[in-house]
């Protein structure tokens, strides 16, 4: 189907059904939200927003003793792991029990995932991203959750083929790469959406998230590399869709409350050619951007050699599957989230400026 026809059908459907369902789940002080991935970059930001609104939050964490920031917010911590089905079921059950005590409803935000391109972590990615999602869905259905929101990714949507931005109706075409992160996030998303008749579910697909993280963050690591003058000389071809952490957390909660059942919402502020993104970051943090864009043929030549080396000496920094992701045209359109959720992300330049200011305040940037 032609892209313009698909987009028109999507707009017509939203006009017919979106207004009536604009606010179907308004979180209140008696409701409880059960969160996975709460110690992560986005999960932590979501929890902080829930805390600011006075919403009781329960979180599944592997090591509660290392989740001091969550405990300080009053989050109810439940020891467990996404690969451990009984712990997922028990934690969600406790959240549901507490919601009943308060006379409210249970909501689930499933943001826990393994973000990795390391070859040796393929099986672990399946266990966490796919089977873990299956356990969370089972728990949510068992406890009659009012709604489950799943945090997916733009890599589960697809790639632009003609330079124009794609939306939620685009056919998924990245399975050809054989990248386990992409494949497992897509598989998990399909599991979630397959339950839409039995369980009220909604999905968000964030782009590359930027902000002043306090823990591990690939984008934060890259900002520091560029500020230190260690950014790449060559930029990969392709484009990347970007968004700020606070805007992503806000979009996630808007989708939880206002999203239409069984729908996906892309959360990106804009997309930039990779070299332009590096230059934008360099202006915000200092350092230098890439001077040239690498030809696509160079990536095709490099991947087989890197794959052979990885077999003998496992690579952490740029494993073969990460190289496969370079050069993709990840040009995504978030018009649906803006239109249906009332989502209004800040300009990406402002996000980078404020991120750099905060990192300097913390002494993490010169």
DADACOR-V966482 format. One line per field, one symbol per residue. ss: DSSP state (a for helix, b for strand, c for the rest). phi: phi as a letter, one per 20 degrees, with the letter a starting at -180 (. if undefined). Layout:
ss->???
phi->???
//
This chain:
ss->ccaaaaaaaaaaaaaaaacccccccccccccbbbbbccccaaaaaaaaaaaacccbbbbbbccaaacaaaaacccbbbbcccccaaaaaaaaaaaaaaaaaacccbbbbbccccccccaaaaaaaaaaaaaaaaaaaaaaaaccccbbbbbccaaacccccccccbccccccccaaaccaaaaaaaaaaaaaaaccccccbbbbbbcbbbcccccccaaaaaaaaaaccccccbbcccbbbbbbaaaaaaaaaaaaaacccccbbbbccbbbbaaaaaaaaaaaaccccccbbccaaaaaaaaaaaaaaaaacccccccaaaaaacccbccbccaaaaaaaccccccaaaaaaaaaaaaaaccccc
phi->.fgfffffffffffffdfffdgcdcefcfeecdecdmfeegfgfffffffffemefcdcecfcgfddfffffenfeecfrbfedggfffffffffffffffemdceccdddfadebdfgfdgfffffefeffffffffffffelgfacddedaffeeqcfdcnefdcfefffcefffmefffffffffffgfffegfebfcbcdcfefedrefddfbfffgfgffffemdfffdeffnbcecaeffffffffffffedfegmddcfdbeaccggffffffffffdnmcefecdffgffffffgffffffffecgeefcfgffffffnfeeddddgffffeemecffgffffffffffffffemecf
//
